[in-house]
Amino acid sequence: MTIRKLLVFGATGTQGHPVVEAALEEGLSVRAATRDLDEAEEKLPGRVEKVRADLLDAEDVHDAAEGVEAIFFHLPAMPDAPEAERAVDHVLAAASAQGVARIVFTTGGYCGEQMPPGEFVDALRRLSDRILSADVPAVVLRPTLYLANLVWPHLFREVRDYGRLTYPPLGADRRLNWTATEDQGRIAVACLKADVAGEAIDIASPEAITGPELCRLLAEIHGREVHFAPQSIDEFANTMSHLSGSAHVAQLIAGLYEGYASLDEGPLVDTDALQRRLDVRLTPVSRWVRDRLGYLLSLYA
């Protein structure tokens, strides 16, 4: 089936918005599913069809999927929460009932084969297996750390005011791949026509770097020295507890970073092979920091 129309859940958010942009660039029609139509009207082009829909409402999801050939979605809750399972169930049921040709799901956190077991990773793997074993052709994207995390307000202020980067809570010699959500959007759209149904694909942006190397990139756009002073994972969990308002969420996320720390290296992704296979052009981290983060600095500094 030729895919002409894509349904994007969370279309105004950090993960969904880049998918909308990438789909429009490829000439696809886009239906944006959002809980806030006013925000969608403000953020999305007029040629995007906008519908009010909640992933946790089965009827909403069924109605939103009518007449589309593909669906992109990510979790609206932590992967171990009942809400996450409900969202997956609703998308799979709607896709099957409406004859959707492709589902693209992003885990929002890394759960590649080399990751050790843990609550966060195990929950993502269970949900991914359910999606890949469904009767609708699907692909699961497994991103590494999101570059967008660098825009968290507390990190932004620490770098700006004190020249200190405390994230990620990993060693200074750890070289790893980051993922730009803009690249994830391009990859998601490429997966609509690529022969990838039934696969879980590790994704990232080119240019694996260490924390100190990232700081040198940040220094260029902040106009000051930036030093890498990573928190311990316990300190990171405490920060996440304050930010999320949930000790459980904080421990779940901290467990993911414990998994990263236990790896011999990375997480690392062969981004050259990824670009060749999906015929996409991805953004090196240095360019993302200069262009995208620099743009955000110009807005909010």
C-alpha positions as CSV (number, residue, x, y, z in Angstrom):
1,M,0.0,0.0,0.0
2,T,1.2,3.5,-0.8
3,I,1.3,5.6,2.3
4,R,-0.2,9.1,1.6
5,K,-1.6,10.1,4.9
6,L,0.1,9.9,8.3
7,L,-1.6,10.3,11.7
8,V,0.7,11.8,14.3
9,F,-0.1,11.6,18.0
10,G,1.4,14.3,20.3
11,A,1.8,16.4,17.1
12,T,2.6,19.6,19.0
13,G,5.2,18.1,21.3
14,T,8.9,17.6,21.3
15,Q,8.7,14.2,19.6
16,G,5.6,14.5,17.4
17,H,6.2,17.9,15.9
18,P,9.4,16.9,14.0
19,V,7.5,14.0,12.5
20,V,4.8,16.4,11.2
21,E,7.5,18.6,9.7
22,A,9.4,15.6,8.1
23,A,6.2,14.2,6.7
24,L,5.2,17.5,5.1
25,E,8.6,17.8,3.6
26,E,8.1,14.4,2.0
27,G,4.8,15.5,0.5
28,L,2.6,13.5,2.8
29,S,-0.8,14.6,4.2
30,V,-0.7,14.8,7.9
31,R,-3.5,14.5,10.5
32,A,-2.3,15.8,13.9
33,A,-3.9,14.3,16.9
34,T,-3.7,16.5,20.0
35,R,-5.5,17.2,23.2
36,D,-5.2,20.9,22.7
37,L,-6.6,22.2,19.4
38,D,-5.8,25.8,20.2
39,E,-2.1,24.9,20.6
40,A,-2.2,22.9,17.4
41,E,-3.6,25.8,15.5
42,E,-0.9,28.0,16.8
43,K,2.0,25.7,16.2
44,L,1.1,23.7,13.1
45,P,0.7,24.8,9.5
46,G,-2.8,25.3,8.1
47,R,-2.4,22.4,5.7
48,V,-2.2,20.0,8.6
49,E,-5.6,18.4,9.5
50,K,-6.1,18.8,13.3
51,V,-8.2,16.6,15.4
52,R,-8.8,16.4,19.2
53,A,-7.8,13.0,20.4
54,D,-6.4,11.4,23.5
55,L,-4.3,8.1,23.3
56,L,-6.0,7.0,26.5
57,D,-9.5,7.1,24.9
58,A,-10.1,4.1,22.6
59,E,-12.9,5.8,20.7
60,D,-10.8,8.9,20.1
61,V,-8.0,6.8,18.7
62,H,-10.3,4.8,16.5
63,D,-11.9,7.9,15.0
64,A,-8.5,9.6,14.5
65,A,-7.2,6.6,12.6
66,E,-10.0,6.6,10.0
67,G,-8.7,7.1,6.5
68,V,-5.0,7.2,7.3
69,E,-2.4,4.6,6.1
70,A,0.1,5.1,8.9
71,I,0.4,6.1,12.6
72,F,3.2,7.5,14.6
73,F,3.0,7.5,18.4
74,H,5.0,7.5,21.6
75,L,4.0,6.8,25.2
76,P,2.0,9.3,27.1
77,A,3.2,7.8,30.4
78,M,6.1,5.9,32.0
79,P,6.4,2.5,30.3
80,D,5.5,0.5,33.4
81,A,2.2,2.5,34.0
82,P,-1.2,1.0,33.0
83,E,-1.8,4.1,30.9
84,A,1.1,3.1,28.6
85,E,-0.4,-0.4,28.0
86,R,-3.8,1.2,27.3
87,A,-2.3,3.6,24.8
88,V,-0.6,0.7,22.9
89,D,-3.7,-1.4,23.0
90,H,-5.8,1.5,21.6
91,V,-3.4,2.2,18.7
92,L,-3.1,-1.5,17.8
93,A,-6.9,-2.0,17.9
94,A,-7.6,1.2,15.9
95,A,-4.9,0.4,13.3
96,S,-6.3,-3.2,12.8
97,A,-9.9,-2.0,12.5
98,Q,-9.0,0.8,10.1
99,G,-6.7,-1.2,7.9
100,V,-3.6,0.9,8.7
101,A,-0.5,-0.2,6.7
102,R,2.3,0.9,9.1
103,I,2.8,1.8,12.7
104,V,5.9,3.7,13.8
105,F,6.5,3.7,17.6
106,T,9.4,5.3,19.4
107,T,10.3,4.1,22.8
108,G,11.6,7.5,24.0
109,G,14.4,5.7,25.9
110,Y,17.1,3.3,24.9
111,C,16.4,-0.4,25.4
112,G,18.8,-2.0,22.9
113,E,19.9,-5.6,23.2
114,Q,23.1,-4.7,25.1
115,M,21.2,-2.9,27.9
116,P,20.9,-4.9,31.2
117,P,17.5,-5.7,32.6
118,G,15.8,-3.0,34.6
119,E,12.2,-1.7,35.3
120,F,12.3,1.0,32.6
121,V,14.1,-1.2,30.0
122,D,12.0,-4.3,30.7
123,A,8.7,-2.3,30.4
124,L,9.8,-0.8,27.1
125,R,10.8,-4.2,25.7
126,R,7.4,-5.7,26.7
127,L,5.5,-3.0,25.0
128,S,7.8,-3.1,21.9
129,D,7.2,-6.9,21.6
130,R,3.5,-6.4,21.7
131,I,3.6,-3.8,18.9
132,L,5.9,-5.9,16.7
133,S,3.9,-9.1,17.2
134,A,0.6,-7.4,16.3
135,D,-1.2,-8.0,13.0
136,V,-0.4,-4.5,11.7
137,P,3.1,-4.0,10.2
138,A,5.1,-2.0,12.7
139,V,8.6,-0.7,13.4
140,V,10.0,0.3,16.8
141,L,12.6,3.1,17.0
142,R,14.9,3.0,20.0
143,P,16.6,6.4,20.4
144,T,19.6,7.0,22.6
145,L,19.7,10.1,24.9
146,Y,17.7,13.1,23.4
147,L,19.7,16.2,22.7
148,A,16.5,18.1,23.6
149,N,17.2,17.2,27.2
150,L,19.9,19.9,27.1
151,V,17.1,22.4,27.0
152,W,15.7,21.4,30.4
153,P,15.5,24.7,32.3
154,H,17.7,23.7,35.2
155,L,20.5,22.5,32.9
156,F,20.1,25.6,30.8
157,R,20.5,27.9,33.8
158,E,23.5,26.0,35.2
159,V,25.4,26.2,32.0
160,R,24.4,29.9,31.4
161,D,25.1,31.1,35.0
162,Y,27.8,28.8,36.3
163,G,29.4,27.2,33.2
164,R,28.7,23.8,34.5
165,L,27.0,20.8,32.8
166,T,25.8,18.2,35.2
167,Y,24.1,15.9,32.7
168,P,24.2,13.1,31.8
169,P,25.1,11.3,35.0
170,L,27.9,9.3,33.4
171,G,31.7,9.3,33.4
172,A,33.7,12.0,31.6
173,D,35.3,9.4,29.4
174,R,32.0,7.9,28.2
175,R,31.6,8.3,24.5
176,L,28.0,8.0,23.4
177,N,25.6,8.8,20.6
178,W,22.8,11.4,21.2
179,T,19.6,11.6,19.2
180,A,18.1,14.8,17.8
181,T,14.3,14.6,17.7
182,E,14.5,16.2,14.3
183,D,16.5,13.2,13.1
184,Q,14.0,10.9,14.8
185,G,11.2,12.6,12.8
186,R,13.1,12.0,9.5
187,I,13.8,8.4,10.4
188,A,10.1,7.8,11.4
189,V,9.0,9.1,8.0
190,A,11.6,7.1,6.1
191,C,10.3,4.0,7.9
192,L,7.0,4.4,6.2
193,K,8.4,3.2,2.9
194,A,11.5,1.2,3.9
195,D,11.4,-2.6,4.3
196,V,11.6,-2.5,8.1
197,A,8.3,-3.9,9.2
198,G,8.7,-6.1,12.3
199,E,12.0,-4.6,13.3
200,A,13.3,-2.7,16.3
201,I,15.9,-0.2,15.1
202,D,18.5,1.7,17.3
203,I,18.6,5.3,16.2
204,A,20.9,8.2,16.9
205,S,22.4,11.3,15.3
206,P,26.0,11.2,13.9
207,E,29.1,12.2,16.0
208,A,29.5,10.2,19.2
209,I,31.1,12.5,21.9
210,T,32.1,12.6,25.5
211,G,30.8,15.0,28.1
212,P,33.8,17.3,28.0
213,E,33.6,17.4,24.2
214,L,29.9,18.4,24.5
215,C,30.9,21.1,26.9
216,R,33.3,22.6,24.3
217,L,30.4,22.7,21.8
218,L,28.2,24.4,24.4
219,A,30.9,26.9,25.2
220,E,30.9,28.1,21.6
221,I,27.3,29.2,21.7
222,H,27.2,30.4,25.3
223,G,30.4,32.4,25.0
224,R,31.9,31.1,28.1
225,E,33.8,28.1,29.4
226,V,31.7,25.1,30.2
227,H,32.9,22.3,32.5
228,F,31.5,18.8,32.7
229,A,30.6,18.0,36.3
230,P,28.2,15.1,36.1
231,Q,25.9,14.3,39.0
232,S,26.0,10.9,40.6
233,I,23.1,8.7,39.7
234,D,21.7,9.2,43.2
235,E,22.0,13.0,42.8
236,F,20.3,12.7,39.4
237,A,17.5,10.7,40.9
238,N,16.9,13.4,43.5
239,T,16.8,16.1,40.8
240,M,14.4,14.0,38.7
241,S,12.2,13.5,41.8
242,H,11.9,17.3,42.3
243,L,11.3,17.9,38.6
244,S,8.7,15.2,38.1
245,G,7.1,15.3,41.5
246,S,7.3,11.5,41.7
247,A,10.0,9.4,43.5
248,H,8.9,6.4,41.5
249,V,9.4,8.2,38.1
250,A,12.8,9.4,39.3
251,Q,13.9,6.0,40.3
252,L,12.7,4.5,37.1
253,I,14.6,7.0,35.0
254,A,17.7,6.8,37.2
255,G,17.6,3.0,36.6
256,L,17.9,3.7,32.9
257,Y,21.1,5.6,33.5
258,E,22.5,2.9,35.7
259,G,22.0,0.6,32.7
260,Y,24.0,3.0,30.6
261,A,26.7,3.2,33.2
262,S,27.0,-0.6,33.2
263,L,27.8,-0.8,29.5
264,D,31.4,-1.1,28.4
265,E,30.8,1.8,26.0
266,G,28.1,3.9,24.6
267,P,25.3,3.5,23.8
268,L,26.7,3.7,20.3
269,V,24.8,3.4,17.0
270,D,26.3,2.9,13.5
271,T,24.7,6.1,12.1
272,D,26.5,5.7,8.8
273,A,24.7,2.4,8.2
274,L,21.4,3.9,9.4
275,Q,21.7,6.7,6.9
276,R,22.5,4.4,4.0
277,R,19.7,1.9,4.8
278,L,17.0,4.5,5.3
279,D,18.3,7.0,2.7
280,V,18.2,9.9,5.3
281,R,20.5,12.7,6.0
282,L,21.0,13.1,9.8
283,T,22.4,16.0,11.8
284,P,25.8,15.8,13.5
285,V,25.6,16.7,17.1
286,S,28.0,19.7,16.7
287,R,25.7,21.2,14.0
288,W,22.6,20.6,16.1
289,V,24.2,22.4,19.1
290,R,25.3,25.3,16.9
291,D,22.1,25.6,14.9
292,R,19.2,24.3,16.9
293,L,20.4,25.0,20.5
294,G,21.9,28.2,19.3
295,Y,18.5,29.2,17.9
296,L,16.8,28.4,21.2
297,L,19.4,30.4,23.0
298,S,18.6,33.4,20.8
299,L,15.0,33.0,21.9
300,Y,15.4,32.4,25.6
301,A,18.8,33.6,26.7
